[in-house]
Amino acid sequence: MKTTMIISHTENENQHMMTSLEIAEVTGKQHCHIMAAIRKMEPAWQKVNQSNFRLVEYHDKKGELRPCYLLTKTETLYIATKFNDESRARLVLRWEELELERLGTDSWTSQNKLPTLQVQKKILAMADDIISTGLRMLNEPAEDTLTATQVAKTFNMSTLDFNAVLSDMGIQYRAHGRWYLAEHLQGRGFTAERTHINYSLKGKRKIKVYMTWTMAGLKYLNSQLGYPNL
């Protein structure tokens, strides 16, 4: 890489940290866009970890001081959940290089420059960390909610009948292969969104987003359907 912006943590010299400048360099994105993405994701991180991302300064080409973020590996991989597959892969590989540099190990074979089996396993483990961290943060608002199947059972209905009844009553509607809460009911805390990710045998990622019901939503449905379910 042409310009590496790796800074070691002053409290622990064995821990690598990455600036938003290098994230931009690795992913091929503009630094201003990386900064904007980090700022947008910081409130959720602060809520869960009770800490903000570290903001530091650097000298630009003109010698002027500019702000940038200094992130740990975990923070960097959290930010990477908003990137596309290629950008995430580049960051995973960059962190793999840093880990192996710290251990004094060459991450590539001398003959064909392909990752060794051990490195491949580490890369997969890091990818799992990205997915699990991103999903945990993304699904936090839907943590204590119920799926349509679970709610349907409380009304002694099948999921198919349950969704059909709510659709007929104007409580929800279907579009683009999934159910949505009717517009006049939105903003009342009745539902949340839950995201599920899996992969095919060929590694193709499949993302499913579906609506779940909160306890407030369940009480509303109970009042509308007239079936005691609590």
N, C-alpha and C positions, 0 to 999 in steps of 0.2 A: 504494500500500500504506500502511496506517496507521502501522506502526512498522517502520522499516527498520533491520536490525541488520547493516549492512555495515561491515567494518573493514578498512582497508588494511594490508597487510603492512608492518611497520616497516622491513624491509630493502629493500623494493622498492615504492615508493608507486604504481607503475603496475599492480601486481597486486592484484586484488580477492580478498578472502576472505569467506566466509560463515559465520555462526555457526549452531549447531544451533537457535537461537531463530528465525532467519529461515527455516530449512528447515521448521520446524514451522508457521510462519506461511504460507509459500507452499503447502505441501502440505495444510494444514488438519488436521494431526495434533497430538496432545498432545506437548509438549516432552519429557515423561518417556519417552514411547514412542520418540521420536527418539533420545534419549540411550541408551536400552536397545539400540536397533538398532545404533548406532555402536559401543557397547562390545562387542557380539556379533561385529561384523565386524572389529574392530581387530586381533585376533591374526593373521588371514590377511594383512592389510595389513602388519603389522610383519614377518611372515615374508618377504614378497616385497621390501619396500622398506627393511627395517632401520630403521624409524622409527615412532613412535607418533603418533596424532592429537594436535593441540595442545589442551590443556585450559586454559581461562581462567575468569575470574569476572566476574559482572555483578551489578548491584543490582536486586533485584526491586521490586515495587510497595511493599513494606514497608520498603525500604531495606536489606534484608539481602543479604549476599553469597551468590550461588548459582553453581554450576559450569555451564559450557556449553562446547561444542567450537567451535573456530575452524578451519575447513577451507578448503583451496584448491579451485579449480575441479575438478581431477582427483579429489581426495578426495571432494568432494560428489557427483560423478557416479558414483563407485564406490558410495557409500552408496545412491544412488538406484536401483541395480540391484535392490534388495530391495523397491522400491515398486511400486505398480500403474502402469498405463500413464498414467493421468491425472496422478498425482503427478509422475512422471518428466517428462511434457510440461511441467508448470508450472515445474519446476526448470530445464529446458532453456531455456524462454522467459525466465525470470528472468535466467539467465546471459547470454542474448543481449542483454537490456536493459543489463546491466552492461558488456558488451563495447562496445556501441554508445555508451553514455554516456561511456566512457573515450575513445572516438574522436571524441566530439562529434557523433554522428550520430543522427538520429531513426529508430527502428526501424519506424515505422508511416507509411503514406501519410496525407496530410492529409484526403483525401476519404472513403475507405471504411474506414480503420483496419485494412486487411488487410496482412499482411507483404509486402514487396517480394520479387521473385524472388531477389535476392541474399541477403536475410535467410532466405528459405525454404531456400536451399542451405546456409546456415550452420547452420540448425536441424537439417537432415538430417545434416550432418557431425557435429554435437554428439551427435545420437541414435546415430550409428554409434560414436562414442567410448564412449558408455554401454554399448552392447551388447558391443563388443569387449573393453572393460575387465572387464565383468562375466563374460563367458564365459571370458576368460583366467584369472581368479581361480577361477571355478567349476570349470573343467576341468583345473586344475593337477594334482590327484591322479591323473587319468587320462591324463596327457601321454604316458607311455611304455607304454601298454597296447595290447592288440590287440582288434579287433572280432571278433565271432563268425565273420564271413566269413573274416577273415584266419586265425583259428585252425583253422577247418574245412579250409582249403586245406592246412595242415600235416599233416592226417590224410587227405588225398586224398578229402575228403567235400564234398558240397554243404552250404550253410548250412542248408537245410531238414532234411536227414538228420542233420547234426550236432546241431541243437537237439532233434530227435526222440529221438536216442540218449541225450543227456544227461537229457532228461525221463524216459525209460523207466528210467534208472539212478538216478533220484531226486537228481540233482545240481542240477537247476534246475527251476523250474516257471513257468508262464505265468499272468499275471493282469493285467487292465486293459490288455490290448494290448501287454504287454512281458514279457521274461524276467527272473526273479529267481533269485538263488542260494538253494539250499535252506537252511533255517534252521540245520541242524546244521553247515553249512560256513561260516557267516557269522563275521566277526571274525578270519579267518585270512589276510587279505590276498590272497585269490584273485581278487577282482574290484574294479572301480571303476565309477563312473557317469560317463557323458559326456553333455553337453547340447548340442543343436543347435537353433538358432533361424533361422527364415526367415519371409518375409512373402509373402502373396498379392498379386496385382495391386491388390486393393482395400485393401491395408494391414493385413489381418488377420494377427496374429502367430500363428505355429505353433511350438510348443515340443515337441521330441522328446528324451526321456531314455532312454538305453539302456545295458545292461550291457556292460562290456568286461573282458578278462582280463589279469591281470598275469603276469609271468614265473613267479611262484610258482604261480599258477593253472594256467598251461600245463604246468608240471611235474607238478602234481597230476592233470590230465587225462591226461597221458602215462602216469602210473602206473596210472590206472584203465582207460583204453582199451587199453593194451598195444600201442600203435602208436609206434614210434620216429619222432619228428618233430623232433629237435634235431640 
